[in-house]
């Protein structure tokens, strides 16, 4: 068996483990989140994006399995990172549903790190469009999910204020900081999809709060417009580069 095939079988096995844990416990994720309501928590429908992410990853894995080349392939670039990511994702489901929220923050931070690493590796060595697309969607969603997880931990700990500020001002500050980080990553790696996907949880946060906080609504509108502008700028720049190239 070729090295390429061995790695892809490992990816598929780890992916299956992740799906298994999601199947067992995913329904409990929303109940834990609802028990620790935060301003930044998106509406429940936002989590349907996991279905899209898993479908994209499955297509991605099937494509990798049937690739015939090893040199400069996605598998050669990524090696063990997808396996680590899928297993950490499954672990996060377990610790979060068991309400081990400190552990859940640490684990989702590790999930985010593995995604960042895969995103960098795919970008810096060249890729075909679908090589990175599922990772971009997954990475963007987990970026926001990590922030939400941190707020869930804070609320569950009974912390009402931090440095003299309550949950609302901290939510606004973190949303603005996250937007700047997302915009910087989109520009740095010429990834129009990464900032665009973040609009989904932003919209779900907006609808969840039902206009209860005018300052939050304004922040979400402004940050969303910025992300749209970044996505359009990157997409147009890439199209121009392809035409001139």
C-alpha positions in Angstrom: 0.0 0.0 0.0 1.3 3.4 -1.0 2.2 6.1 1.7 -0.5 8.3 0.2 -3.2 5.7 0.6 -2.1 4.9 4.2 -2.4 8.6 5.2 -5.8 9.0 3.5 -7.2 5.8 5.2 -6.0 7.4 8.5 -7.8 10.6 7.6 -11.0 8.7 6.8 -10.8 6.6 10.0 -10.3 9.8 12.2 -13.2 11.5 10.3 -15.4 8.5 11.1 -14.5 8.7 14.8 -15.4 12.4 14.8 -18.8 11.7 13.1 -19.5 9.0 15.6 -19.0 11.3 18.6 -21.0 14.0 16.9 -23.8 11.5 16.3 -23.8 10.4 19.9 -23.6 13.8 21.6 -24.3 16.7 19.1 -27.9 17.1 20.4 -26.5 17.8 23.9 -24.3 20.7 22.6 -27.2 23.1 22.2 -28.6 22.2 25.7 -25.3 22.9 27.3 -25.0 26.2 25.4 -28.6 27.1 26.4 -27.9 26.5 30.0 -25.1 29.1 29.8 -26.7 31.7 27.6 -24.3 34.5 26.3 -25.0 37.6 24.2 -22.5 36.3 21.6 -24.2 32.9 21.2 -25.7 32.5 17.7 -29.2 31.4 17.1 -29.6 27.6 17.0 -30.0 27.4 13.2 -26.4 28.7 12.8 -25.1 25.3 13.9 -26.5 23.7 10.8 -23.3 24.8 9.1 -21.7 21.7 10.6 -23.6 19.6 8.1 -22.1 21.6 5.3 -18.7 21.4 6.8 -18.9 17.6 7.1 -20.2 17.2 3.6 -17.4 19.3 2.2 -14.8 17.4 4.2 -16.2 14.1 3.0 -15.9 15.1 -0.6 -12.4 16.4 0.2 -11.4 13.1 1.7 -12.8 11.1 -1.3 -10.9 13.3 -3.7 -7.7 12.7 -1.6 -8.2 9.0 -1.5 -8.4 8.7 -5.3 -5.4 11.0 -6.0 -2.6 9.1 -7.7 0.3 11.4 -7.0 2.3 11.9 -3.8 4.7 14.7 -4.7 3.2 18.1 -3.8 -0.1 16.5 -3.0 -2.4 17.7 -0.3 -1.6 14.6 1.8 2.1 15.2 1.5 1.7 18.7 2.7 -0.6 18.0 5.6 0.6 14.6 6.9 -0.9 14.1 10.4 -2.7 17.4 10.8 -6.2 16.3 9.6 -6.0 13.2 11.9 -5.2 15.4 14.9 -8.0 17.8 13.9 -10.7 15.2 13.5 -9.8 13.5 16.8 -9.7 16.8 18.7 -13.1 17.7 17.2 -14.6 14.5 18.5 -12.9 15.1 21.9 -14.4 18.6 22.1 -17.9 17.2 21.7 -17.3 14.9 24.6 -15.8 17.4 27.0 -18.3 20.2 26.1 -21.4 18.0 26.6 -20.0 16.8 29.9 -19.8 20.5 30.8 -16.0 20.4 31.3 -15.9 23.9 30.0 -12.3 24.7 30.8 -11.2 21.6 29.0 -13.5 22.5 26.1 -11.8 25.8 25.7 -8.4 24.2 25.6 -9.6 21.5 23.1 -11.3 23.9 20.8 -8.2 26.1 20.9 -6.2 23.1 19.7 -8.8 22.4 17.0 -8.4 26.1 15.8 -4.6 25.7 15.9 -4.7 22.6 13.7 -7.0 24.3 11.2 -4.7 27.4 11.1 -1.7 25.1 10.5 -3.5 23.3 7.6 -4.6 26.5 6.1 -1.1 27.9 6.1 0.4 24.6 4.7 -2.0 24.5 1.9 -1.6 28.1 1.0 2.2 28.4 1.1 2.9 25.5 -1.2 0.2 26.0 -3.8 -3.2 24.4 -4.1 -6.1 23.8 -6.4 -9.3 25.6 -5.5 -11.1 22.7 -3.6 -7.9 21.7 -1.8 -8.4 24.6 0.6 -12.1 25.4 0.3 -13.4 23.0 3.0 -10.7 24.0 5.4 -11.5 27.7 4.8 -15.2 27.1 5.7 -14.3 24.9 8.7 -11.6 27.3 9.9 -13.8 30.4 9.8 -16.6 28.8 11.7 -14.3 27.4 14.4 -12.7 30.9 14.8 -16.1 32.3 15.9 -17.0 29.1 17.8 -13.8 29.4 19.9 -14.9 32.9 20.9 -18.4 31.7 21.8 -16.9 28.8 23.8 -14.7 31.2 25.9 -17.8 33.4 26.7 -19.8 30.3 27.6 -17.0 29.4 30.1 -17.0 32.9 31.6 -20.8 33.0 32.0 -20.9 29.5 33.6 -18.2 30.7 36.0 -20.5 33.5 37.2 -18.1 36.3 36.2 -20.3 39.4 35.7 -17.6 41.9 35.0 -14.0 41.9 33.9 -11.8 45.0 34.3 -14.9 47.0 35.2 -16.8 46.0 32.0 -19.8 43.8 31.7 -20.6 41.1 29.1 -22.0 43.5 26.4 -19.0 45.8 26.1 -16.7 42.8 26.1 -18.8 41.1 23.4 -18.5 44.2 21.2 -14.7 44.5 21.8 -14.2 40.8 21.0 -16.3 40.9 17.9 -14.3 43.9 16.6 -11.0 42.2 17.4 -12.2 38.9 15.8 -13.2 40.9 12.7 -9.8 42.5 12.4 -8.1 39.1 12.8 -10.4 37.5 10.2 -9.9 40.3 7.8 -6.1 40.1 8.2 -6.1 36.4 7.6 -8.3 36.8 4.5 -5.9 39.4 3.1 -2.7 37.6 4.1 -3.7 34.3 2.6 -5.8 35.7 -0.3 -8.8 33.7 1.0 -12.1 35.4 0.1 -14.2 32.6 1.6 -12.7 32.8 5.1 -14.1 36.2 5.9 -17.4 35.5 4.0 -18.3 32.5 6.1 -18.0 34.6 9.3 -21.1 36.5 8.2 -23.2 33.4 9.0 -22.6 33.4 12.8 -22.6 37.2 12.9 -26.1 37.2 11.3 -27.2 34.4 13.8 -25.9 36.5 16.7 -27.9 39.4 15.4 -31.2 37.5 15.1 -30.7 35.7 18.4 -30.6 39.0 20.4 -33.7 40.3 18.5 -32.6 44.0 18.7 -32.1 44.0 22.5 -28.8 45.8 22.2 -28.5 48.7 19.7 -24.7 48.9 20.1 -24.3 45.2 19.4 -26.5 45.5 16.3 -24.5 48.4 15.0 -21.2 46.5 15.6 -22.5 43.4 13.8 -23.6 45.5 10.8 -20.3 47.4 10.5 -18.1 44.4 11.0 -20.2 42.4 8.5 -19.8 45.2 5.9 -16.1 45.2 6.5 -15.8 41.4 6.0 -17.9 41.7 2.8 -15.5 44.4 1.5 -12.5 42.3 2.3 -14.0 39.2 0.6 -14.8 41.2 -2.5 -11.4 42.9 -2.6 -9.6 39.5 -2.3 -11.8 37.8 -4.9 -11.4 40.7 -7.4 -7.6 40.8 -6.8 -7.3 37.1 -7.4 -9.4 37.3 -10.7 -7.2 40.2 -11.9 -4.1 38.2 -11.0 -5.3 35.2 -13.0 -6.1 37.3 -16.0 -2.7 39.0 -16.0 -0.9 35.8 -15.3 
